Amino acid sequence: MRETLIVSNRGQITLPADMRKQLGIAPGSAVIIETRNGELALKPAAVLEIERYSDEQIAQWDSEDKLTAAERRRILARLQKA
């Protein structure tokens, strides 16, 4: 599909509705634009939700993730045999 678009004085373009629908681009969607060999390429961006953890949560996980001395010896013994 090919369309001719006009760039506004603010540098904006309006994507045709049928293209937006075909690509699943809705109001507020993120898109990626890049140049490739002198051409513009526009594609939908995948937005992943990222959860933020507090320093306290990380410290708790670190403390819970410690090996006991016996576990450490058992693992080292297995690694040395391999």
mmCIF file of the N, C-alpha and C atoms, coordinates in Angstrom:
data_MODEL
# 
_entry.id   MODEL 
# 
loop_
_atom_site.group_PDB 
_atom_site.id 
_atom_site.type_symbol 
_atom_site.label_atom_id 
_atom_site.label_alt_id 
_atom_site.label_comp_id 
_atom_site.label_asym_id 
_atom_site.label_entity_id 
_atom_site.label_seq_id 
_atom_site.pdbx_PDB_ins_code 
_atom_site.Cartn_x 
_atom_site.Cartn_y 
_atom_site.Cartn_z 
_atom_site.occupancy 
_atom_site.B_iso_or_equiv 
_atom_site.pdbx_formal_charge 
_atom_site.auth_seq_id 
_atom_site.auth_comp_id 
_atom_site.auth_asym_id 
_atom_site.auth_atom_id 
_atom_site.pdbx_PDB_model_num 
ATOM 1   N N  . MET A 1 1  ? 0.851  -1.172  0.000  1.00 0.00 ? 1  MET A N  1 
ATOM 2   C CA . MET A 1 1  ? 0.000  0.000   0.000  1.00 0.00 ? 1  MET A CA 1 
ATOM 3   C C  . MET A 1 1  ? 0.898  1.236   0.000  1.00 0.00 ? 1  MET A C  1 
ATOM 4   N N  . ARG A 1 2  ? 0.540  2.202   -0.798 1.00 0.00 ? 2  ARG A N  1 
ATOM 5   C CA . ARG A 1 2  ? 1.344  3.417   -0.916 1.00 0.00 ? 2  ARG A CA 1 
ATOM 6   C C  . ARG A 1 2  ? 0.415  4.627   -0.853 1.00 0.00 ? 2  ARG A C  1 
ATOM 7   N N  . GLU A 1 3  ? 0.829  5.629   -0.101 1.00 0.00 ? 3  GLU A N  1 
ATOM 8   C CA . GLU A 1 3  ? 0.056  6.865   0.045  1.00 0.00 ? 3  GLU A CA 1 
ATOM 9   C C  . GLU A 1 3  ? 1.011  8.049   -0.024 1.00 0.00 ? 3  GLU A C  1 
ATOM 10  N N  . THR A 1 4  ? 0.518  9.175   -0.462 1.00 0.00 ? 4  THR A N  1 
ATOM 11  C CA . THR A 1 4  ? 1.282  10.420  -0.427 1.00 0.00 ? 4  THR A CA 1 
ATOM 12  C C  . THR A 1 4  ? 0.720  11.250  0.718  1.00 0.00 ? 4  THR A C  1 
ATOM 13  N N  . LEU A 1 5  ? 1.597  11.663  1.620  1.00 0.00 ? 5  LEU A N  1 
ATOM 14  C CA . LEU A 1 5  ? 1.184  12.430  2.795  1.00 0.00 ? 5  LEU A CA 1 
ATOM 15  C C  . LEU A 1 5  ? 1.797  13.819  2.732  1.00 0.00 ? 5  LEU A C  1 
ATOM 16  N N  . ILE A 1 6  ? 1.149  14.767  3.353  1.00 0.00 ? 6  ILE A N  1 
ATOM 17  C CA . ILE A 1 6  ? 1.643  16.141  3.429  1.00 0.00 ? 6  ILE A CA 1 
ATOM 18  C C  . ILE A 1 6  ? 2.150  16.382  4.850  1.00 0.00 ? 6  ILE A C  1 
ATOM 19  N N  . VAL A 1 7  ? 3.348  16.933  4.947  1.00 0.00 ? 7  VAL A N  1 
ATOM 20  C CA . VAL A 1 7  ? 3.939  17.257  6.243  1.00 0.00 ? 7  VAL A CA 1 
ATOM 21  C C  . VAL A 1 7  ? 3.461  18.647  6.644  1.00 0.00 ? 7  VAL A C  1 
ATOM 22  N N  . SER A 1 8  ? 2.916  18.770  7.854  1.00 0.00 ? 8  SER A N  1 
ATOM 23  C CA . SER A 1 8  ? 2.419  20.064  8.329  1.00 0.00 ? 8  SER A CA 1 
ATOM 24  C C  . SER A 1 8  ? 3.589  20.971  8.691  1.00 0.00 ? 8  SER A C  1 
ATOM 25  N N  . ASN A 1 9  ? 3.280  22.235  8.968  1.00 0.00 ? 9  ASN A N  1 
ATOM 26  C CA . ASN A 1 9  ? 4.344  23.176  9.357  1.00 0.00 ? 9  ASN A CA 1 
ATOM 27  C C  . ASN A 1 9  ? 4.955  22.817  10.706 1.00 0.00 ? 9  ASN A C  1 
ATOM 28  N N  . ARG A 1 10 ? 4.333  21.906  11.456 1.00 0.00 ? 10 ARG A N  1 
ATOM 29  C CA . ARG A 1 10 ? 4.895  21.419  12.723 1.00 0.00 ? 10 ARG A CA 1 
ATOM 30  C C  . ARG A 1 10 ? 5.627  20.094  12.535 1.00 0.00 ? 10 ARG A C  1 
ATOM 31  N N  . GLY A 1 11 ? 5.776  19.639  11.281 1.00 0.00 ? 11 GLY A N  1 
ATOM 32  C CA . GLY A 1 11 ? 6.487  18.400  11.004 1.00 0.00 ? 11 GLY A CA 1 
ATOM 33  C C  . GLY A 1 11 ? 5.642  17.157  11.204 1.00 0.00 ? 11 GLY A C  1 
ATOM 34  N N  . GLN A 1 12 ? 4.338  17.309  11.270 1.00 0.00 ? 12 GLN A N  1 
ATOM 35  C CA . GLN A 1 12 ? 3.448  16.178  11.526 1.00 0.00 ? 12 GLN A CA 1 
ATOM 36  C C  . GLN A 1 12 ? 2.851  15.637  10.233 1.00 0.00 ? 12 GLN A C  1 
ATOM 37  N N  . ILE A 1 13 ? 2.532  14.339  10.263 1.00 0.00 ? 13 ILE A N  1 
ATOM 38  C CA . ILE A 1 13 ? 1.791  13.709  9.175  1.00 0.00 ? 13 ILE A CA 1 
ATOM 39  C C  . ILE A 1 13 ? 0.596  12.990  9.783  1.00 0.00 ? 13 ILE A C  1 
ATOM 40  N N  . THR A 1 14 ? -0.419 12.766  8.968  1.00 0.00 ? 14 THR A N  1 
ATOM 41  C CA . THR A 1 14 ? -1.572 11.985  9.408  1.00 0.00 ? 14 THR A CA 1 
ATOM 42  C C  . THR A 1 14 ? -1.533 10.660  8.669  1.00 0.00 ? 14 THR A C  1 
ATOM 43  N N  . LEU A 1 15 ? -1.484 9.582   9.429  1.00 0.00 ? 15 LEU A N  1 
ATOM 44  C CA . LEU A 1 15 ? -1.472 8.253   8.825  1.00 0.00 ? 15 LEU A CA 1 
ATOM 45  C C  . LEU A 1 15 ? -2.885 7.909   8.370  1.00 0.00 ? 15 LEU A C  1 
ATOM 46  N N  . PRO A 1 16 ? -3.043 7.410   7.151  1.00 0.00 ? 16 PRO A N  1 
ATOM 47  C CA . PRO A 1 16 ? -4.377 7.045   6.674  1.00 0.00 ? 16 PRO A CA 1 
ATOM 48  C C  . PRO A 1 16 ? -5.027 5.998   7.583  1.00 0.00 ? 16 PRO A C  1 
ATOM 49  N N  . ALA A 1 17 ? -6.333 6.124   7.767  1.00 0.00 ? 17 ALA A N  1 
ATOM 50  C CA . ALA A 1 17 ? -7.071 5.253   8.685  1.00 0.00 ? 17 ALA A CA 1 
ATOM 51  C C  . ALA A 1 17 ? -6.916 3.781   8.331  1.00 0.00 ? 17 ALA A C  1 
ATOM 52  N N  . ASP A 1 18 ? -6.955 3.447   7.040  1.00 0.00 ? 18 ASP A N  1 
ATOM 53  C CA . ASP A 1 18 ? -6.856 2.032   6.674  1.00 0.00 ? 18 ASP A CA 1 
ATOM 54  C C  . ASP A 1 18 ? -5.484 1.460   7.019  1.00 0.00 ? 18 ASP A C  1 
ATOM 55  N N  . MET A 1 19 ? -4.435 2.263   6.913  1.00 0.00 ? 19 MET A N  1 
ATOM 56  C CA . MET A 1 19 ? -3.089 1.808   7.307  1.00 0.00 ? 19 MET A CA 1 
ATOM 57  C C  . MET A 1 19 ? -3.006 1.631   8.818  1.00 0.00 ? 19 MET A C  1 
ATOM 58  N N  . ARG A 1 20 ? -3.559 2.598   9.562  1.00 0.00 ? 20 ARG A N  1 
ATOM 59  C CA . ARG A 1 20 ? -3.549 2.479   11.029 1.00 0.00 ? 20 ARG A CA 1 
ATOM 60  C C  . ARG A 1 20 ? -4.284 1.220   11.461 1.00 0.00 ? 20 ARG A C  1 
ATOM 61  N N  . LYS A 1 21 ? -5.427 0.973   10.846 1.00 0.00 ? 21 LYS A N  1 
ATOM 62  C CA . LYS A 1 21 ? -6.218 -0.208  11.199 1.00 0.00 ? 21 LYS A CA 1 
ATOM 63  C C  . LYS A 1 21 ? -5.457 -1.489  10.863 1.00 0.00 ? 21 LYS A C  1 
ATOM 64  N N  . GLN A 1 22 ? -4.866 -1.547  9.687  1.00 0.00 ? 22 GLN A N  1 
ATOM 65  C CA . GLN A 1 22 ? -4.129 -2.731  9.248  1.00 0.00 ? 22 GLN A CA 1 
ATOM 66  C C  . GLN A 1 22 ? -2.970 -3.049  10.188 1.00 0.00 ? 22 GLN A C  1 
ATOM 67  N N  . LEU A 1 23 ? -2.305 -2.012  10.708 1.00 0.00 ? 23 LEU A N  1 
ATOM 68  C CA . LEU A 1 23 ? -1.140 -2.201  11.576 1.00 0.00 ? 23 LEU A CA 1 
ATOM 69  C C  . LEU A 1 23 ? -1.484 -2.178  13.060 1.00 0.00 ? 23 LEU A C  1 
ATOM 70  N N  . GLY A 1 24 ? -2.749 -1.957  13.393 1.00 0.00 ? 24 GLY A N  1 
ATOM 71  C CA . GLY A 1 24 ? -3.147 -1.941  14.799 1.00 0.00 ? 24 GLY A CA 1 
ATOM 72  C C  . GLY A 1 24 ? -2.656 -0.716  15.542 1.00 0.00 ? 24 GLY A C  1 
ATOM 73  N N  . ILE A 1 25 ? -2.534 0.397   14.833 1.00 0.00 ? 25 ILE A N  1 
ATOM 74  C CA . ILE A 1 25 ? -2.081 1.645   15.458 1.00 0.00 ? 25 ILE A CA 1 
ATOM 75  C C  . ILE A 1 25 ? -3.315 2.439   15.871 1.00 0.00 ? 25 ILE A C  1 
ATOM 76  N N  . ALA A 1 26 ? -3.483 2.597   17.173 1.00 0.00 ? 26 ALA A N  1 
ATOM 77  C CA . ALA A 1 26 ? -4.626 3.320   17.731 1.00 0.00 ? 26 ALA A CA 1 
ATOM 78  C C  . ALA A 1 26 ? -4.129 4.640   18.321 1.00 0.00 ? 26 ALA A C  1 
ATOM 79  N N  . PRO A 1 27 ? -5.051 5.563   18.630 1.00 0.00 ? 27 PRO A N  1 
ATOM 80  C CA . PRO A 1 27 ? -4.618 6.802   19.276 1.00 0.00 ? 27 PRO A CA 1 
ATOM 81  C C  . PRO A 1 27 ? -3.804 6.503   20.540 1.00 0.00 ? 27 PRO A C  1 
ATOM 82  N N  . GLY A 1 28 ? -2.667 7.141   20.670 1.00 0.00 ? 28 GLY A N  1 
ATOM 83  C CA . GLY A 1 28 ? -1.794 6.928   21.821 1.00 0.00 ? 28 GLY A CA 1 
ATOM 84  C C  . GLY A 1 28 ? -0.793 5.804   21.626 1.00 0.00 ? 28 GLY A C  1 
ATOM 85  N N  . SER A 1 29 ? -0.874 5.073   20.503 1.00 0.00 ? 29 SER A N  1 
ATOM 86  C CA . SER A 1 29 ? 0.081  3.987   20.241 1.00 0.00 ? 29 SER A CA 1 
ATOM 87  C C  . SER A 1 29 ? 1.478  4.559   20.001 1.00 0.00 ? 29 SER A C  1 
ATOM 88  N N  . ALA A 1 30 ? 2.479  3.799   20.393 1.00 0.00 ? 30 ALA A N  1 
ATOM 89  C CA . ALA A 1 30 ? 3.867  4.182   20.120 1.00 0.00 ? 30 ALA A CA 1 
ATOM 90  C C  . ALA A 1 30 ? 4.284  3.578   18.784 1.00 0.00 ? 30 ALA A C  1 
ATOM 91  N N  . VAL A 1 31 ? 5.043  4.342   18.018 1.00 0.00 ? 31 VAL A N  1 
ATOM 92  C CA . VAL A 1 31 ? 5.578  3.853   16.750 1.00 0.00 ? 31 VAL A CA 1 
ATOM 93  C C  . VAL A 1 31 ? 7.066  4.159   16.699 1.00 0.00 ? 31 VAL A C  1 
ATOM 94  N N  . ILE A 1 32 ? 7.764  3.423   15.866 1.00 0.00 ? 32 ILE A N  1 
ATOM 95  C CA . ILE A 1 32 ? 9.196  3.632   15.659 1.00 0.00 ? 32 ILE A CA 1 
ATOM 96  C C  . ILE A 1 32 ? 9.374  4.145   14.241 1.00 0.00 ? 32 ILE A C  1 
ATOM 97  N N  . ILE A 1 33 ? 10.182 5.183   14.084 1.00 0.00 ? 33 ILE A N  1 
ATOM 98  C CA . ILE A 1 33 ? 10.506 5.682   12.754 1.00 0.00 ? 33 ILE A CA 1 
ATOM 99  C C  . ILE A 1 33 ? 12.019 5.675   12.627 1.00 0.00 ? 33 ILE A C  1 
ATOM 100 N N  . GLU A 1 34 ? 12.497 5.211   11.482 1.00 0.00 ? 34 GLU A N  1 
ATOM 101 C CA . GLU A 1 34 ? 13.935 5.182   11.246 1.00 0.00 ? 34 GLU A CA 1 
ATOM 102 C C  . GLU A 1 34 ? 14.196 5.430   9.772  1.00 0.00 ? 34 GLU A C  1 
ATOM 103 N N  . THR A 1 35 ? 15.422 5.822   9.470  1.00 0.00 ? 35 THR A N  1 
ATOM 104 C CA . THR A 1 35 ? 15.804 6.004   8.078  1.00 0.00 ? 35 THR A CA 1 
ATOM 105 C C  . THR A 1 35 ? 16.554 4.771   7.609  1.00 0.00 ? 35 THR A C  1 
ATOM 106 N N  . ARG A 1 36 ? 16.235 4.364   6.389  1.00 0.00 ? 36 ARG A N  1 
ATOM 107 C CA . ARG A 1 36 ? 16.895 3.214   5.755  1.00 0.00 ? 36 ARG A CA 1 
ATOM 108 C C  . ARG A 1 36 ? 17.211 3.596   4.315  1.00 0.00 ? 36 ARG A C  1 
ATOM 109 N N  . ASN A 1 37 ? 18.472 3.727   4.026  1.00 0.00 ? 37 ASN A N  1 
ATOM 110 C CA . ASN A 1 37 ? 18.894 4.045   2.653  1.00 0.00 ? 37 ASN A CA 1 
ATOM 111 C C  . ASN A 1 37 ? 18.141 5.241   2.075  1.00 0.00 ? 37 ASN A C  1 
ATOM 112 N N  . GLY A 1 38 ? 18.044 6.306   2.857  1.00 0.00 ? 38 GLY A N  1 
ATOM 113 C CA . GLY A 1 38 ? 17.399 7.524   2.395  1.00 0.00 ? 38 GLY A CA 1 
ATOM 114 C C  . GLY A 1 38 ? 15.880 7.500   2.417  1.00 0.00 ? 38 GLY A C  1 
ATOM 115 N N  . GLU A 1 39 ? 15.284 6.467   2.986  1.00 0.00 ? 39 GLU A N  1 
ATOM 116 C CA . GLU A 1 39 ? 13.833 6.374   3.095  1.00 0.00 ? 39 GLU A CA 1 
ATOM 117 C C  . GLU A 1 39 ? 13.433 6.319   4.561  1.00 0.00 ? 39 GLU A C  1 
ATOM 118 N N  . LEU A 1 40 ? 12.192 6.689   4.839  1.00 0.00 ? 40 LEU A N  1 
ATOM 119 C CA . LEU A 1 40 ? 11.659 6.585   6.193  1.00 0.00 ? 40 LEU A CA 1 
ATOM 120 C C  . LEU A 1 40 ? 10.914 5.268   6.336  1.00 0.00 ? 40 LEU A C  1 
ATOM 121 N N  . ALA A 1 41 ? 11.113 4.607   7.448  1.00 0.00 ? 41 ALA A N  1 
ATOM 122 C CA . ALA A 1 41 ? 10.377 3.378   7.761  1.00 0.00 ? 41 ALA A CA 1 
ATOM 123 C C  . ALA A 1 41 ? 9.666  3.603   9.088  1.00 0.00 ? 41 ALA A C  1 
ATOM 124 N N  . LEU A 1 42 ? 8.380  3.363   9.099  1.00 0.00 ? 42 LEU A N  1 
ATOM 125 C CA . LEU A 1 42 ? 7.551  3.572   10.286 1.00 0.00 ? 42 LEU A CA 1 
ATOM 126 C C  . LEU A 1 42 ? 6.899  2.241   10.632 1.00 0.00 ? 42 LEU A C  1 
ATOM 127 N N  . LYS A 1 43 ? 6.990  1.840   11.911 1.00 0.00 ? 43 LYS A N  1 
ATOM 128 C CA . LYS A 1 43 ? 6.375  0.575   12.321 1.00 0.00 ? 43 LYS A CA 1 
ATOM 129 C C  . LYS A 1 43 ? 5.878  0.683   13.754 1.00 0.00 ? 43 LYS A C  1 
ATOM 130 N N  . PRO A 1 44 ? 4.867  -0.125  14.101 1.00 0.00 ? 44 PRO A N  1 
ATOM 131 C CA . PRO A 1 44 ? 4.371  -0.113  15.483 1.00 0.00 ? 44 PRO A CA 1 
ATOM 132 C C  . PRO A 1 44 ? 5.477  -0.542  16.442 1.00 0.00 ? 44 PRO A C  1 
ATOM 133 N N  . ALA A 1 45 ? 5.492  0.062   17.608 1.00 0.00 ? 45 ALA A N  1 
ATOM 134 C CA . ALA A 1 45 ? 6.485  -0.287  18.635 1.00 0.00 ? 45 ALA A CA 1 
ATOM 135 C C  . ALA A 1 45 ? 5.832  -1.191  19.664 1.00 0.00 ? 45 ALA A C  1 
ATOM 136 N N  . ALA A 1 46 ? 6.574  -2.185  20.097 1.00 0.00 ? 46 ALA A N  1 
ATOM 137 C CA . ALA A 1 46 ? 6.106  -3.038  21.185 1.00 0.00 ? 46 ALA A CA 1 
ATOM 138 C C  . ALA A 1 46 ? 6.463  -2.344  22.494 1.00 0.00 ? 46 ALA A C  1 
ATOM 139 N N  . VAL A 1 47 ? 5.482  -2.094  23.313 1.00 0.00 ? 47 VAL A N  1 
ATOM 140 C CA . VAL A 1 47 ? 5.704  -1.428  24.587 1.00 0.00 ? 47 VAL A CA 1 
ATOM 141 C C  . VAL A 1 47 ? 5.505  -2.458  25.688 1.00 0.00 ? 47 VAL A C  1 
ATOM 142 N N  . LEU A 1 48 ? 6.551  -2.686  26.458 1.00 0.00 ? 48 LEU A N  1 
ATOM 143 C CA . LEU A 1 48 ? 6.497  -3.662  27.540 1.00 0.00 ? 48 LEU A CA 1 
ATOM 144 C C  . LEU A 1 48 ? 6.434  -2.938  28.874 1.00 0.00 ? 48 LEU A C  1 
ATOM 145 N N  . GLU A 1 49 ? 5.537  -3.381  29.723 1.00 0.00 ? 49 GLU A N  1 
ATOM 146 C CA . GLU A 1 49 ? 5.422  -2.782  31.045 1.00 0.00 ? 49 GLU A CA 1 
ATOM 147 C C  . GLU A 1 49 ? 6.577  -3.279  31.910 1.00 0.00 ? 49 GLU A C  1 
ATOM 148 N N  . ILE A 1 50 ? 7.227  -2.359  32.569 1.00 0.00 ? 50 ILE A N  1 
ATOM 149 C CA . ILE A 1 50 ? 8.369  -2.695  33.422 1.00 0.00 ? 50 ILE A CA 1 
ATOM 150 C C  . ILE A 1 50 ? 7.997  -2.400  34.866 1.00 0.00 ? 50 ILE A C  1 
ATOM 151 N N  . GLU A 1 51 ? 8.223  -3.368  35.720 1.00 0.00 ? 51 GLU A N  1 
ATOM 152 C CA . GLU A 1 51 ? 7.939  -3.173  37.135 1.00 0.00 ? 51 GLU A CA 1 
ATOM 153 C C  . GLU A 1 51 ? 9.204  -2.676  37.818 1.00 0.00 ? 51 GLU A C  1 
ATOM 154 N N  . ARG A 1 52 ? 9.065  -1.673  38.657 1.00 0.00 ? 52 ARG A N  1 
ATOM 155 C CA . ARG A 1 52 ? 10.211 -1.132  39.382 1.00 0.00 ? 52 ARG A CA 1 
ATOM 156 C C  . ARG A 1 52 ? 10.221 -1.711  40.788 1.00 0.00 ? 52 ARG A C  1 
ATOM 157 N N  . TYR A 1 53 ? 11.416 -2.037  41.254 1.00 0.00 ? 53 TYR A N  1 
ATOM 158 C CA . TYR A 1 53 ? 11.573 -2.620  42.583 1.00 0.00 ? 53 TYR A CA 1 
ATOM 159 C C  . TYR A 1 53 ? 12.346 -1.662  43.478 1.00 0.00 ? 53 TYR A C  1 
ATOM 160 N N  . SER A 1 54 ? 11.967 -1.627  44.742 1.00 0.00 ? 54 SER A N  1 
ATOM 161 C CA . SER A 1 54 ? 12.646 -0.754  45.695 1.00 0.00 ? 54 SER A CA 1 
ATOM 162 C C  . SER A 1 54 ? 13.955 -1.400  46.131 1.00 0.00 ? 54 SER A C  1 
ATOM 163 N N  . ASP A 1 55 ? 14.845 -0.593  46.675 1.00 0.00 ? 55 ASP A N  1 
ATOM 164 C CA . ASP A 1 55 ? 16.111 -1.107  47.201 1.00 0.00 ? 55 ASP A CA 1 
ATOM 165 C C  . ASP A 1 55 ? 15.857 -2.136  48.301 1.00 0.00 ? 55 ASP A C  1 
ATOM 166 N N  . GLU A 1 56 ? 14.790 -1.928  49.078 1.00 0.00 ? 56 GLU A N  1 
ATOM 167 C CA . GLU A 1 56 ? 14.464 -2.860  50.159 1.00 0.00 ? 56 GLU A CA 1 
ATOM 168 C C  . GLU A 1 56 ? 14.061 -4.226  49.595 1.00 0.00 ? 56 GLU A C  1 
ATOM 169 N N  . GLN A 1 57 ? 13.253 -4.228  48.529 1.00 0.00 ? 57 GLN A N  1 
ATOM 170 C CA . GLN A 1 57 ? 12.850 -5.496  47.916 1.00 0.00 ? 57 GLN A CA 1 
ATOM 171 C C  . GLN A 1 57 ? 14.068 -6.242  47.374 1.00 0.00 ? 57 GLN A C  1 
ATOM 172 N N  . ILE A 1 58 ? 14.946 -5.535  46.712 1.00 0.00 ? 58 ILE A N  1 
ATOM 173 C CA . ILE A 1 58 ? 16.144 -6.155  46.140 1.00 0.00 ? 58 ILE A CA 1 
ATOM 174 C C  . ILE A 1 58 ? 17.030 -6.708  47.244 1.00 0.00 ? 58 ILE A C  1 
ATOM 175 N N  . ALA A 1 59 ? 17.200 -5.948  48.318 1.00 0.00 ? 59 ALA A N  1 
ATOM 176 C CA . ALA A 1 59 ? 18.018 -6.416  49.441 1.00 0.00 ? 59 ALA A CA 1 
ATOM 177 C C  . ALA A 1 59 ? 17.412 -7.675  50.060 1.00 0.00 ? 59 ALA A C  1 
ATOM 178 N N  . GLN A 1 60 ? 16.092 -7.714  50.173 1.00 0.00 ? 60 GLN A N  1 
ATOM 179 C CA . GLN A 1 60 ? 15.432 -8.900  50.731 1.00 0.00 ? 60 GLN A CA 1 
ATOM 180 C C  . GLN A 1 60 ? 15.669 -10.109 49.832 1.00 0.00 ? 60 GLN A C  1 
ATOM 181 N N  . TRP A 1 61 ? 15.523 -9.952  48.529 1.00 0.00 ? 61 TRP A N  1 
ATOM 182 C CA . TRP A 1 61 ? 15.749 -11.068 47.606 1.00 0.00 ? 61 TRP A CA 1 
ATOM 183 C C  . TRP A 1 61 ? 17.192 -11.540 47.669 1.00 0.00 ? 61 TRP A C  1 
ATOM 184 N N  . ASP A 1 62 ? 18.124 -10.584 47.745 1.00 0.00 ? 62 ASP A N  1 
ATOM 185 C CA . ASP A 1 62 ? 19.540 -10.953 47.851 1.00 0.00 ? 62 ASP A CA 1 
ATOM 186 C C  . ASP A 1 62 ? 19.797 -11.773 49.107 1.00 0.00 ? 62 ASP A C  1 
ATOM 187 N N  . SER A 1 63 ? 19.206 -11.360 50.227 1.00 0.00 ? 63 SER A N  1 
ATOM 188 C CA . SER A 1 63 ? 19.445 -12.081 51.480 1.00 0.00 ? 63 SER A CA 1 
ATOM 189 C C  . SER A 1 63 ? 18.820 -13.477 51.446 1.00 0.00 ? 63 SER A C  1 
ATOM 190 N N  . GLU A 1 64 ? 17.697 -13.622 50.756 1.00 0.00 ? 64 GLU A N  1 
ATOM 191 C CA . GLU A 1 64 ? 17.031 -14.923 50.656 1.00 0.00 ? 64 GLU A CA 1 
ATOM 192 C C  . GLU A 1 64 ? 17.711 -15.843 49.648 1.00 0.00 ? 64 GLU A C  1 
ATOM 193 N N  . ASP A 1 65 ? 18.568 -15.291 48.821 1.00 0.00 ? 65 ASP A N  1 
ATOM 194 C CA . ASP A 1 65 ? 19.179 -16.056 47.738 1.00 0.00 ? 65 ASP A CA 1 
ATOM 195 C C  . ASP A 1 65 ? 20.587 -16.541 48.083 1.00 0.00 ? 65 ASP A C  1 
ATOM 196 N N  . LYS A 1 66 ? 20.946 -16.504 49.327 1.00 0.00 ? 66 LYS A N  1 
ATOM 197 C CA . LYS A 1 66 ? 22.286 -16.929 49.751 1.00 0.00 ? 66 LYS A CA 1 
ATOM 198 C C  . LYS A 1 66 ? 22.335 -18.441 49.919 1.00 0.00 ? 66 LYS A C  1 
ATOM 199 N N  . LEU A 1 67 ? 23.458 -19.028 49.522 1.00 0.00 ? 67 LEU A N  1 
ATOM 200 C CA . LEU A 1 67 ? 23.667 -20.464 49.712 1.00 0.00 ? 67 LEU A CA 1 
ATOM 201 C C  . LEU A 1 67 ? 24.204 -20.721 51.110 1.00 0.00 ? 67 LEU A C  1 
ATOM 202 N N  . THR A 1 68 ? 23.794 -21.832 51.661 1.00 0.00 ? 68 THR A N  1 
ATOM 203 C CA . THR A 1 68 ? 24.397 -22.240 52.930 1.00 0.00 ? 68 THR A CA 1 
ATOM 204 C C  . THR A 1 68 ? 25.785 -22.789 52.625 1.00 0.00 ? 68 THR A C  1 
ATOM 205 N N  . ALA A 1 69 ? 26.607 -22.917 53.645 1.00 0.00 ? 69 ALA A N  1 
ATOM 206 C CA . ALA A 1 69 ? 27.960 -23.446 53.456 1.00 0.00 ? 69 ALA A CA 1 
ATOM 207 C C  . ALA A 1 69 ? 27.907 -24.857 52.880 1.00 0.00 ? 69 ALA A C  1 
ATOM 208 N N  . ALA A 1 70 ? 26.972 -25.669 53.358 1.00 0.00 ? 70 ALA A N  1 
ATOM 209 C CA . ALA A 1 70 ? 26.841 -27.047 52.867 1.00 0.00 ? 70 ALA A CA 1 
ATOM 210 C C  . ALA A 1 70 ? 26.439 -27.065 51.388 1.00 0.00 ? 70 ALA A C  1 
ATOM 211 N N  . GLU A 1 71 ? 25.498 -26.191 51.004 1.00 0.00 ? 71 GLU A N  1 
ATOM 212 C CA . GLU A 1 71 ? 25.088 -26.120 49.598 1.00 0.00 ? 71 GLU A CA 1 
ATOM 213 C C  . GLU A 1 71 ? 26.255 -25.685 48.717 1.00 0.00 ? 71 GLU A C  1 
ATOM 214 N N  . ARG A 1 72 ? 27.003 -24.716 49.186 1.00 0.00 ? 72 ARG A N  1 
ATOM 215 C CA . ARG A 1 72 ? 28.157 -24.213 48.436 1.00 0.00 ? 72 ARG A CA 1 
ATOM 216 C C  . ARG A 1 72 ? 29.184 -25.326 48.220 1.00 0.00 ? 72 ARG A C  1 
ATOM 217 N N  . ARG A 1 73 ? 29.494 -26.094 49.273 1.00 0.00 ? 73 ARG A N  1 
ATOM 218 C CA . ARG A 1 73 ? 30.461 -27.197 49.150 1.00 0.00 ? 73 ARG A CA 1 
ATOM 219 C C  . ARG A 1 73 ? 29.964 -28.258 48.177 1.00 0.00 ? 73 ARG A C  1 
ATOM 220 N N  . ARG A 1 74 ? 28.676 -28.593 48.261 1.00 0.00 ? 74 ARG A N  1 
ATOM 221 C CA . ARG A 1 74 ? 28.106 -29.612 47.384 1.00 0.00 ? 74 ARG A CA 1 
ATOM 222 C C  . ARG A 1 74 ? 28.179 -29.171 45.913 1.00 0.00 ? 74 ARG A C  1 
ATOM 223 N N  . ILE A 1 75 ? 27.877 -27.923 45.645 1.00 0.00 ? 75 ILE A N  1 
ATOM 224 C CA . ILE A 1 75 ? 27.935 -27.408 44.272 1.00 0.00 ? 75 ILE A CA 1 
ATOM 225 C C  . ILE A 1 75 ? 29.367 -27.374 43.768 1.00 0.00 ? 75 ILE A C  1 
ATOM 226 N N  . LEU A 1 76 ? 30.284 -26.896 44.593 1.00 0.00 ? 76 LEU A N  1 
ATOM 227 C CA . LEU A 1 76 ? 31.693 -26.858 44.191 1.00 0.00 ? 76 LEU A CA 1 
ATOM 228 C C  . LEU A 1 76 ? 32.227 -28.253 43.907 1.00 0.00 ? 76 LEU A C  1 
ATOM 229 N N  . ALA A 1 77 ? 31.839 -29.227 44.716 1.00 0.00 ? 77 ALA A N  1 
ATOM 230 C CA . ALA A 1 77 ? 32.285 -30.605 44.501 1.00 0.00 ? 77 ALA A CA 1 
ATOM 231 C C  . ALA A 1 77 ? 31.772 -31.128 43.161 1.00 0.00 ? 77 ALA A C  1 
ATOM 232 N N  . ARG A 1 78 ? 30.531 -30.841 42.833 1.00 0.00 ? 78 ARG A N  1 
ATOM 233 C CA . ARG A 1 78 ? 29.967 -31.274 41.546 1.00 0.00 ? 78 ARG A CA 1 
ATOM 234 C C  . ARG A 1 78 ? 30.697 -30.612 40.380 1.00 0.00 ? 78 ARG A C  1 
ATOM 235 N N  . LEU A 1 79 ? 30.985 -29.333 40.514 1.00 0.00 ? 79 LEU A N  1 
ATOM 236 C CA . LEU A 1 79 ? 31.668 -28.615 39.438 1.00 0.00 ? 79 LEU A CA 1 
ATOM 237 C C  . LEU A 1 79 ? 33.083 -29.136 39.227 1.00 0.00 ? 79 LEU A C  1 
ATOM 238 N N  . GLN A 1 80 ? 33.754 -29.486 40.298 1.00 0.00 ? 80 GLN A N  1 
ATOM 239 C CA . GLN A 1 80 ? 35.122 -29.985 40.181 1.00 0.00 ? 80 GLN A CA 1 
ATOM 240 C C  . GLN A 1 80 ? 35.157 -31.364 39.539 1.00 0.00 ? 80 GLN A C  1 
ATOM 241 N N  . LYS A 1 81 ? 34.098 -32.159 39.709 1.00 0.00 ? 81 LYS A N  1 
ATOM 242 C CA . LYS A 1 81 ? 34.030 -33.487 39.095 1.00 0.00 ? 81 LYS A CA 1 
ATOM 243 C C  . LYS A 1 81 ? 33.764 -33.393 37.595 1.00 0.00 ? 81 LYS A C  1 
ATOM 244 N N  . ALA A 1 82 ? 33.128 -32.341 37.176 1.00 0.00 ? 82 ALA A N  1 
ATOM 245 C CA . ALA A 1 82 ? 32.728 -32.212 35.759 1.00 0.00 ? 82 ALA A CA 1 
ATOM 246 C C  . ALA A 1 82 ? 33.871 -31.883 34.841 1.00 0.00 ? 82 ALA A C  1 
# 
